[in-house]
Amino acid sequence: MGAAAPAAATTTGFGTEQPTEPPGPLYVVGDVHGHLDELLAALRANGIIDDNGSWVAGRTRIWFLGDFTDRGPDGVGVIELVMRLAAEAAAAGGLCRALMGNHELLLLGAARFEDAPVPSSAGTASFMAAWRLNGGQQSDLDRLEDHHIAWLSRLPAVAVADGHLLLHSDTSVYLEFGASVDEVNDTVHAALQRGEADEWWDLFRRLTKRFAFRGEDGPDACRELLSVFGAHRIVHGHSPIPYLLGDVDREDAHAAAGQVTGPHVYAEDLAVAMDGGVTMEGPMLIARLPLDLKPA
């Protein structure tokens, strides 16, 4: 896990200086999409959990970048693992948190609104239809309970950790929700609390956008978000690395995903992509920040 930094000292109300523990190392996890076994193996390989799946990383901090469910076999199992690790990490002085991805919104919408029609650019659709089209697993919906829904509904949409702006989606749409991390998260949570299907659908639609940081305009898009939210590098999931590296069609996706070996640093070193393409037989990516990588 790396050598610990020297403990800082703070002055107490009694005039004596007491050492305080420094924060532990910071990790991020890309899209999981129901691949529980692959997630467990990756967490074990990085010293986060033991063979029994229990937290053993002490004061380590780890952020999941969203998209726990859909396409893979055990999305609810992933949710339950992360919920449990959050409690175990807190008890050990560490931190385990997660962001809300577009697939969290999709699952919540399917559970709440089912087949109720919502406006879509492709015609009238429903959350349930969109969820099924995007890899929704009936077994996840059948096992989803109130405490899962409550936990998912409270996930933040954005966070900043050690100067890294953590997002699920590689889009600038977050700027439409507020001018600070708190404002963005408050906007998203307020929309969910109002419980209006059309508003939920619009939120989901906007958070499915991608590729804002790719191409000639990508670095400028990164700089705008970083300036507003007060960070120096974006770390995101959502768009599989094979698609960021070029125009990969579906027939070539599995072969391209098999060539992914780690996070993709791009946009003049301002963005880090963490979706290794696990749904295309690519790797389940976990990385310690800051990354010591050069742009591809």
C-alpha positions, 0 to 999 in steps of 0.5 A, spaced: 500 500 500 506 504 500 509 507 506 505 512 510 506 519 510 509 522 517 503 524 522 501 531 522 500 534 529 494 538 531 494 543 537 488 541 542 484 545 546 489 543 552 495 546 549 498 540 547 500 537 540 497 530 539 499 526 532 493 525 527 493 520 522 494 522 515 489 520 510 490 513 507 492 512 499 487 513 494 484 508 489 478 509 484 475 503 481 472 503 474 465 500 471 463 494 474 456 492 471 455 486 475 461 482 474 462 481 482 467 475 481 472 480 477 471 485 482 473 481 488 479 478 484 481 485 483 480 488 490 484 482 493 490 483 488 490 490 490 490 489 498 483 492 499 480 485 501 482 478 504 480 472 501 473 472 505 472 479 502 473 483 508 476 490 508 483 489 510 486 496 507 486 500 514 485 507 512 485 506 505 480 511 501 477 508 495 472 511 490 467 507 485 466 511 479 459 508 478 455 503 474 454 497 479 449 494 475 446 491 468 449 487 463 453 482 468 450 477 472 450 480 479 449 487 480 445 487 487 451 483 489 456 488 487 451 493 491 451 489 497 459 488 497 460 496 496 455 497 502 458 492 506 465 495 505 463 502 506 461 500 513 468 496 514 472 501 511 469 507 516 470 502 522 478 501 520 479 509 519 478 508 512 473 510 506 469 507 501 464 511 497 461 511 490 458 515 485 452 515 481 452 512 474 447 513 469 446 505 470 444 507 477 439 512 475 436 507 470 435 501 475 432 506 480 427 509 474 425 502 472 424 500 479 420 506 480 416 508 474 416 501 470 413 502 464 410 509 465 411 513 458 417 518 458 419 523 452 424 520 448 428 523 442 427 516 439 419 516 441 415 515 447 419 510 451 419 507 458 425 506 464 423 499 464 424 498 456 431 502 456 433 498 462 432 492 458 435 495 452 441 497 456 443 490 459 438 490 465 438 483 469 431 481 471 434 478 477 437 484 480 430 488 479 427 482 483 432 482 489 432 490 489 430 492 496 428 498 499 435 499 503 438 498 496 434 503 493 435 508 499 443 507 498 443 508 491 439 514 491 443 518 496 450 517 492 453 523 490 454 525 482 461 528 483 466 528 488 473 531 489 479 527 492 486 529 493 485 534 487 482 529 482 475 531 480 471 524 480 465 523 475 462 517 472 460 520 465 466 523 461 461 529 459 461 537 461 453 536 463 455 536 470 456 544 469 449 545 468 447 542 475 451 547 479 458 551 480 460 547 485 460 540 487 455 541 493 450 544 488 451 539 483 449 533 488 444 537 491 441 538 484 441 531 482 438 529 489 433 534 489 430 531 482 430 524 485 426 527 491 421 530 487 420 523 483 417 526 477 418 521 471 420 526 466 425 529 470 428 523 472 428 521 464 432 528 463 437 527 468 438 520 465 439 522 458 444 527 460 448 523 464 449 518 458 453 523 454 460 521 453 466 523 449 467 530 451 474 530 453 476 526 447 479 530 440 481 537 439 476 540 444 477 535 449 483 539 453 479 545 453 472 541 456 477 538 461 480 545 463 473 548 464 470 543 469 477 543 473 476 550 474 469 550 476 470 545 481 477 546 483 481 540 481 487 539 477 485 532 473 478 528 471 478 521 473 471 518 470 468 511 468 462 510 463 466 510 456 470 504 455 477 505 454 477 501 447 472 506 444 476 512 447 482 510 443 479 510 436 473 508 432 472 501 435 466 498 432 462 492 436 465 487 432 472 489 434 470 491 441 472 484 445 479 484 441 480 491 443 478 490 450 483 485 451 489 489 449 487 494 455 492 494 461 490 500 465 487 506 465 487 511 459 491 518 460 489 523 455 486 530 453 493 533 455 494 529 461 488 532 464 483 526 464 484 519 466 479 513 463 477 508 468 472 503 464 477 497 462 471 494 458 469 489 463 463 487 459 467 486 453 472 481 457 476 487 458 480 488 465 476 490 472 480 497 473 483 499 480 488 504 480 491 508 486 492 516 485 495 520 483 497 516 476 504 516 474 503 515 467 504 519 461 498 521 456 497 516 450 
